[in-house]
Amino acid sequence: MKIKHIKFFIVIALLILPFITKAETHIKGYDLWNANAVWNKEGSPYVLDESLYIPKRSSLRIEKGVTVKLSTTTDWNVLSSPMRIEGKLNLWGTIDEPIIFDEIDTIRFNRSTFNIEYGILKKTNLIVYDSTTTISNSII
């Protein structure tokens, strides 16, 4: 009888576990040198443990349903801006699955290209210098 109960609980746990666990991708010293990277919702949320730098001729595309947030274990007061963009940053959310930047603090754009469609930037400052920026259907 005990084995029957154990099997039952194992089956229930296996059925429920996929709904409880959530992917989380930690970004540590992420430099996109001559790269074209894509972040998708399967790896979301993306947690910035260190600053993200996108240099010229590199790009990052963030797809619908992705959340980006800062690590709670990093002392961001002693580091530079959590995100510095000199290449391209494209955020393509949808009305049903927007991209969420959750308290990123500051994103610096310097001679870069930035596009956002259906995004939510919570407590996030944008500093834009000599850049091409398009923001539509978004909340800042």
Disulfide bonds with the S-S distance in Angstrom:
none
